[in-house]
Amino acid sequence: MPSSALAKPQMRGLLAKCLQFHSVGATIVSLGVAAFYKFAVAEPRKKAYADFYRNYDSMKDFEEMRKAGTFQSAE
């Protein structure tokens, strides 16, 4: 078997090549996870808070808690 048939292993720059490949992959994965979190968790949460506080009456809620006996100082 001639020695020219086997490719020489890469001895120089192997770490740099692997780091470049993995850093690009890690960047793509992290951007994907960030986008998924934004649209799957953060936006629905913001919408739920906005919907809740759109019709929220704090005085009505306070009166209900006062009548239920939740507060000791407000009778």
N, C-alpha and C positions, 0 to 999 in steps of 0.2 A: 504494500500500500504506500503510495508516494506521500511525502509529507506535505505537498502542495494541496492535497485534497481537503485537509482540515483547515478551517479558518482559525487564524490566530485569536486568542482571547484579548479583549480590550484591557490593557493594563493602566493606561493613563486616562484621567478624566472620567473614570467610572462613577465615582461618588457625585461629581458635578452633574453628570448626565442623569443619574437616578434621582438626585434632589430636584432637578428641573422638572422631570417627568412627574414626580409625586407632588411637587408644589403646585403645578398646574391642575392636577387632579383634585387636590385638596381645596383649591380655590373654587373650582367648579362645583364641588360637592357642598361647600359651605354656602355659596351663593344660592344654590338650590334649596338647601334647608332653610335659609333665611327667608326666601321668597315663599316657601311653603308655610312657614310659621306666620308670616305676615298675613297671607290670604286665608289660611285655615283657622288661625287662632285670634290674631290681633284685631282684624277687621270685624269679625262677628262679635267679638267682645265689646268693641267700641259701639257697634250698632245696638247691642243689647242694652248697654248703659244709656245711650241716647234715647232709646225707646222707653226705658224705665223712667228717666227723669223728665221726659216730655210731658207726662201727665201726672207727675208726682206732686202731691200736696203735703208739705211737711207739717202744717198745722193740723190737718185732718189725721195724719198718722200720730202726731203728738197727743191729740185728744183721745184717740182710740187706746193708746198705751196708758194714758192717765186714767181713763175709766176702767181699764183692766187692772190697775193697781201696780203697774210696773215701777213707778216713781214713788219714793218716800217723801220727798220734799214738795212735790206739786200735787195738791189734792183737789 
